[in-house]
Amino acid sequence: MLIPQNGMSKKEILETLQEYKKDDLDWKSGKITSYVYYPGDDAMGLINEAYTMYLTESALDPTSTPSILRIENEIIGMISSLVNGDANTVGNFTSGGTESVMMAVLAARNRARALRPEIKEPEIVIPFTAHACFHKAAHYLGVKAVSVPVKDSSFKADADAMRQAITENTIMLVGSAPGWAHGVVDPIREIGRIALERGLLFHVDACVGGIHLPYMRKLGMTVPEFDFSVPGVTSMSVDIHKYGYAAKNASVILYKNKELRRYQMFACSNWPGYTIVNATAGSSRTCGPLAAAWAVLNYFGDDGYMKIVKEVMSATKLLIDGINAIEGLEVLGSPDMCLFSFRSTSDKLNVYRIADELKRVGGWHAQPQFARQNSDSNLQVGMTSMNVPLAEAMLNDLRGIAERLLKEEKTPNAANLALAMKNIKLKADEETVNMLLNMAGVSNEKVPDSIEEVNTILESLPIDFTEYMLTSYINNILKPA
Ligand SMILES: Cc1ncc(COP(=O)(O)O)c(C=O)c1O
């Protein structure tokens, strides 16, 4: 495609974009969990206005635009106080959980370079359930992520096993509050104790729970210890674009003090252009997400968030209890907030088939998660305020699907596929990838309606090969039009 010779009319442009959107996930239905955290139409109107008010401002140099500095500092103050930060706690606004986590790993690595120069190959010790972005941070930053299996069936980090995994190269420990896959909070106090004993940094990834959990606590619900009040915690990541219901690209990285934060920063005056001081990864960037996040925090206030959390938690309980009562299905572990996943306990119920049926029957979207270590194939549900009114309907559809599939005699597609896969010689090349994609009904032009085949194939491959295949696929579909 070329830039058009003559500019198009505004009307034509917007209509074209609308047309492009027609196959996108229909999040407005309220039947999509996890992807979108919609704050409701009224808050969204405000978010739009605040976002566009700051769309053109650049965060390149906060000293040139004092209001940006003020907004960022106010956001950090609000989030810090939610997670029991004190007068020494500092932080920065970032584009998302991944960037926040990357900043924590970067700061840990740079600090080790300065204070422990004997470490040539720095390591971070993470529970197996830590978000994939820790592996990404390790990959980008030349750090080794040492992944430690979690405790059976509780899916909580195994603090003793983490202690065993510490070497003279370890620079940081990690815990999640909660982990994405099962919604379970790690034993933060125990890990904090080890961090203190061994003189290590300890990052708590509260991207998911950093806002939701404190409001559960304010509502008198049981919440495991997870924040700066726990001795040993040195940094935390908290996403505002998840359970703060802000527009995307809104997260914060917090440090116990500014000595720790210093190692995340970058300055350069060794070139003939303007001097650069970047606190986070981006340089020139819009301040829309910053202003919009500030707006939504102020819009809801404590009362608004408490109301949301209360409703979301009662819908979550309804679903968890309801799913556990369905023959052949079981929620994994004991989720600590409004994210959970469920597996099948029957040969006749393939969770990927259930996901397909959920979509076909009611337009529901649940996130498939592969069987890895002690975690079976499952579907993950992250409840948000938008899903609350539909929880009962989702449960009814799920119950109906499970009952129907349990009665079906025919061999599920996945079982046939798994058999066919046994005869395939795996080679990391385009030909093998294309053959596997064909088996799954995936082409470079279209993702299939059914996820059963593709997930069965991806799950059964060696992990390296799955990653190779995913990379090849995305590498192929990202091509100039
Ligand atoms: C626990 C946890 N940490 C980090 C991330 C990464 O966040 P983002 O997708 O905003 O980069 C996620 C995303 O789901 C998460 O669940």
The ligand as an SDF file (V2000), in Angstrom:
LIG
                    3D

 16 16  0  0  0  0  0  0  0  0999 V2000
    1.2250  -10.4070   36.7540 C   0  0  0  0  0  0  0  0  0  0  0  0
    1.5040   -9.6630   35.4820 C   0  0  0  0  0  0  0  0  0  0  0  0
    2.6510   -8.9810   35.3600 N   0  0  0  0  0  0  0  0  0  0  0  0
    2.9580   -8.3100   34.2390 C   0  0  0  0  0  0  0  0  0  0  0  0
    2.1050   -8.2970   33.1570 C   0  0  0  0  0  0  0  0  0  0  0  0
    2.4830   -7.5680   31.9020 C   0  0  0  0  0  0  0  0  0  0  0  0
    1.6360   -6.4830   31.7170 O   0  0  0  0  0  0  0  0  0  0  0  0
    1.4400   -5.7440   30.3290 P   0  0  0  0  0  0  0  0  0  0  0  0
    0.6690   -6.6560   29.4510 O   0  0  0  0  0  0  0  0  0  0  0  0
    0.6980   -4.5140   30.7400 O   0  0  0  0  0  0  0  0  0  0  0  0
    2.7740   -5.4200   29.7720 O   0  0  0  0  0  0  0  0  0  0  0  0
    0.8920   -8.9810   33.2450 C   0  0  0  0  0  0  0  0  0  0  0  0
   -0.0490   -9.0060   32.1270 C   0  0  0  0  0  0  0  0  0  0  0  0
   -1.0490   -9.6590   32.1150 O   0  0  0  0  0  0  0  0  0  0  0  0
    0.5860   -9.6900   34.4380 C   0  0  0  0  0  0  0  0  0  0  0  0
   -0.5420  -10.3950   34.5600 O   0  0  0  0  0  0  0  0  0  0  0  0
  1  2  1  0
  2  3  1  0
  2 15  2  0
  3  4  2  0
  4  5  1  0
  5  6  1  0
  5 12  2  0
  6  7  1  0
  7  8  1  0
  8  9  2  0
  8 10  1  0
  8 11  1  0
 12 13  1  0
 12 15  1  0
 13 14  2  0
 15 16  1  0
M  END
$$$$
